[in-house]
Amino acid sequence: FELTHYMNVNLLLPNRFKIYGAEDVISYRVTATHEHGVVKKVDFYANDSLLHTAESSPYTHKASNLKPGVNHLYAVATDTHGHTQNSDTLSVIVEPGLLVQEGDACIVGQENEWSVASTAQGYTGEGYIDYETSGKKPLSFVAKIPASGTYNFVCRYSAAGRSMFRICINGERKHILILTPTSAPSKWNIVEREFEIEEVGEVVVTLEPLSVASLPNIDLLALF
């Protein structure tokens, strides 16, 4: 039988809803227990790169110099028999090149157009855009592109049902963004898409609703 069935590994990040600066140190810890054996070590990872190994409890780490954008943190516990068990993955955002939140001046035509709410817990900033009550309008914002190249588009959202959006740059179709349901309005998910941007200078980035079973709550958009 597999002893990993009896290991319980949890990653605990106190400020998981914070947008971290490039110089910030992210402190977090892992609880790892074994019903029928001994936990030998816990490895801390970010984006599949090993950051730190803790060989005794409490299993803690202070991460620094993480890459700009989305970082996926998780831990792997190993017992004395060499069996391993992964924790869940938690995603944190570190100072992207452009961060768009409710009320930002770069949102096109935002005055009296977007319904900003704060009832669902776990959002960043002052609230989130409630797309359900705002209608099926495209959401556009202005971004300054320093050089042509590959960029990552990030959306942090919660949704009761599946929805599909088209990402456009100055009206040109770039990518399809699919938002899958989250388990509750306060359960936020992060989705990323990578594409090429050839234009340099100010561009208009548009999130255009396509197939929408249930409109999402948009906590933030980022481009880096």
N, C-alpha and C positions, 0 to 999 in steps of 0.2 A: 504494500500500500504506500501511497505518497504522503510523507510527513507534511508536505506543504499545505495539505488540507487543514492542518491544525495550527498554522501560523496566521496571525492577524497583524497586518501592517497598515498603519494610518499616518498620512502626512498632514501635519497641522501647521497652517500658515495664518497667523493672527490677522494680517492686513492684506488678505487676498484680493480685496476690492480696490486697493490703492493703485494709482498710476505712479510707478517708481521713477525717480530721476536717475540719470546715468551714474551719479556718484553714490547713490543710496546703497546701503548694506541691507540685504534681506535676511532676517533672522527667522528660522523655522526649525521645527523638530519632528521627530518620528516616534511613534509608539509601536513597539514590536514585541509580541508575546507568542509563546509556543506552548501548546497544551501538553505535549508529550516529549519535549526535548528542550534544547538550549539554543537561543539565538547567538550566533558567533559574531556577526558584524552586520552593519547597515551601510549600504553605499548610497550616496546622494547623487542624483543625475539632473542635468539640465539639457534638454534637446539631445538626449542620448550620449552626452559627454559626461564622464565621471568628474564630479566636483570634489568629493570628500568621502572618506571612509571613517565611520565611528565604530569602535570595537567594544564599547561598553555603554550601558545606559547611564544617564540620559543621552539619547541619540539626537544631537543638535548640529546645526551648521549655520554659518553666516556667509551668504553668497554675495559676491561683488563682481563688478565688471561683466555683468551679463550683457548680451547683445541687445542693441535697440530693437524694439518691437515686441513680439510675443515670445515668451520663454516657457517651455513646458517642463515643470518640475515633477520628479517622482523619486521614489526610493526603492531599493531592492534589499530585502533581508535574507541572510544566509544562515542556516543552522549548522551544527557541528557535523552533520552528515553530508553537507554540501548541497542540500536542497535549498531552493530559493523561492521567494514570494514577493511579488511587486505590490506597491501601494497604488492607489488611484493617482492619476495625473492631475495636477493643478496648474493652470496657466496664469502667468502674470505678464503685465505689459510694462516695458521699460522705455520711457522717453522716445516715442516714435517721432519721425520727422514732422508729421502733421497729425494733430489730434483734434477731432471734431466732436463737440458735445452740444447738448441743448443750449440754445441761446447764443452760440458763437457767431461772431460777425461774418464769418466766411460762408455761412449757410445762405443760399440764394433765396430771396423772397420769403424770409422767415416771419416777418411781422404779421401777427394775427393768423398765421397759417398752420403752425404746428402746435399740437396739444402737448404740453409738458406736464408729466405726472411724477409723483414721488411715493405712491402708495406701496409698490412692490419693493421689498427690501433688497439690499445688496448692490445698488447702483453706485456708479462713481459720479463725481461732480455734484450738481444741484438737483438732478433728476434724470429723466429719460424722455425721449419722444414716444408718445403713445400713438402709434400708427393707426390703430383701430379706430380712434375717434378723430384722427386727422384726415382720414380718407385715403384713397388709392392714388395719391399724387406722387410724382417722382421727387426724390430728395436730392438736391444738388448742393455742392459746396465748391468753393474756389481753392485751388492748391497751387503753390509755387514749386515748379519742377526745376531743380538746378541743372540737371543734365539728363539726356536721354539714357535709357537703360531699363533694367528689370526692377520693378517695384512690387511690394506686398501691400495688398488691401486687406484691412482687418475690420470685422464687424462684431461687436459684443451685443448680444440680444437675448431676449426671452420670448417664447412663442407657444401658444396652445396648439397650433397646427402647422403643417408644412407650408412654406411659401417659397417663391422663386423670384429673383430679381435679375435684371441685366445691369452690368456695370458699363458705363459709357464715359469716354474722355472726349470732351468737345463734340459730343453727339456721335462719336464713332464707337461701335459696339466692341467691347474688349473681352468680357467674360460673363458667364452665368453664375450667379450666387444662389445656392440652395440653403435655406434655413430650415433645419429639422426641428421638430417639437422639443421643448424642454419640459421637465416634469411639473413645473409650477412657475407662476409669474416671477417669483423671487429666485428661481434657478436660472442663472445666466450661462450662456455658452459663447465661445469665441470661434469664429470661422475665418479662415485666411484664403486668399487667392493671389496668385502671382501672375503678372503679365507685363508686357513691354509698353513703355511710354516713350514715344519719339519726340513729342512736343516739348519745348523748353520755355520756361516762363510761367505765366498764369494760365491755368487750364481749369475748365469746369468738369468736375467729376459728378456723375449722376447715378443714383441708385433708382432704377425704373422697375416698378412692380409688374410682374408677368402673371404667373399662375399663383393665386393667393387664396388658400383655403382659410387662413386665419392670419390677420396682419400682426406683425411682431411689435414688441417694444424695442426701440433702438437706444442702447445706453451710450455707445460711442462708435465712431468710425475712425480709422487711422490709416495713414499712408506713409510708407517708409521704404 
